[in-house]
Amino acid sequence: MFANVVKVSVRRGFPLTTTVTKRFASQEAHSGLKERLVQLIPAKVEQIEKIKKEHGDRILGTCTVSQAYGGVRDVKCLVTETSLLDAQEGIRFRGYSIPEIQQKLPKAQGGSEPLPEGLLWLLLTGEIPTQQQVADLSADLNRRAAVPSHVLSMLKNFPKSLHPMSQLGAATLALQEGSKFAKAYQDGVKKDKYWESTLEDSLDLIAKLPTIAATIYRNTYKDGKVESLDPKLDWSANFARMLGFKNAEFDELLRLYLTIHSDHEGGNVSAHTTHLVGSALSDPYYSFTAGMCGLAGPLHGLANQEVLTWTLELQKKLGHQEVTNEKLAEVVWEGLNAGRVVPGFGHAVLRKTDPRYTCQREFALKHLPNDPLFKLVSQIYQVVPPVLTKQGKTKNPWPNVDAHSGVLLMHYGLTEHSYYTVLFGVSRALGVSWDR
């Protein structure tokens, strides 16, 4: 949501006194993030102007009729600086691979997985943050985390049958009443200051999402009671506590999950929708909500739920017993020959195993190597790619991120499949909340 506002300022060459509504009286950023962006933006503006001046007439590519009908797949027509998806390498965040992110980003005390707050800093600035910068950003998000009473009352009154993603979209849209960008725009803010109130909205939204998401979970599946935020904990650990989990391994899983699901270039449905809606200067609450409506679709964020359902049905069909690879391949072929697909395998861009799958597999090998469902997922990893290759209908027979995440969540007791896309949405806020 943030980058597009910077581009608007660059295009049109345009001081903001941030005005805050009483209900959303969170203070401006205290993490040093805004100050660092103030230092970085002038050079970025100059760089973009130079690129347009020197290369503005350069043709990036062409578009065939099939591509036009197929959603402009493989057409180079978007600028996305935060992440790059390579067909062979997989995703890179600001040039860093997932293993590099796991190594370089700050961790919680005693932890080994990256803190998502560190990734947020990286996506916004292009720089690996220090431990102190991440600690300050965590504290700033905690200061912003209070959710207005009208939003919590609305969530409480929703029927349990309303899909969690519908609840999430309604709640984030209801937060718009406190948009600082909308208020600043109404007050006549200069265009070169759009980014300041947009950053404030984005950080406010990211800060409130764990409470909203946990409230949805506790209202829909549990007793409706949500533990209070602990100002000493990081963003992920607080989310885990509010969900009802007090397990250090689950904290680590959530940190990994929220990091790797955050951003995946700008052409996917949730990222592109957020960017598109934000291009109308719709504030972060409007644009993020629109993106979440896209994420809720079965061909996007809902896929992780479908993968787990398929895997559990397969486990049941196999009698909850270990079988040979040959027997498993036979069962997979039965499904394919009946016109069904193997969910969680294949990707529109990737032509190898998704590195987001690989890091989740490594987490499972470290923490739950003997989990029966994980052992089945590992066997599926061995069996399905050769079967799909032999079938010859896919360019990529390898597993994607959705093929693994549900198994990890199930192991630690988060078994409500219809909620999984909400976790995806909370994570995706890190990648798209600035990109409008």
Buried (B, 14 or more C-beta within 10 A) or exposed (E): BBBBBBBBBBEEEEEBEBEBEEEBEBEBBBBBBBEBBEEBBEEBBEEBBEEEEEEEEEEEEEEEEEBEEEEBEBBEEEEBEBBBBBBEEBBBBBEBBBEEBBEEBBBBEEBEBBBBBBBBBBBBBBEBBEEEBBBBBBBBBBBBBBBBEEBBEBBEEBEEEBBBBBBBBBBBBBBBBBBBBBBBBEEEBEBBBBBBBBBBBBBBBBBBBBBBBBBBBBBBBEEEEBBEBEEEBBBBBBBBBBBBBEEEBBBBBBBBBBBBBBBBBBBBBBBBBBBBBBBEBBBBBBBBBBBBBBBBBEEBBBBBBBBBBBBBEBBEEBEEEEBEEEEBBEEBEEBBEEEEBBBBBBBBBBBBBBBBBBBBBEBBEEBBEEBBBBBBBBBBBEBBBEBBEEBEEBEBBBBBBBBBBBBBBBBBEBEBBBBBBBBBBBBBBBBBBBBB
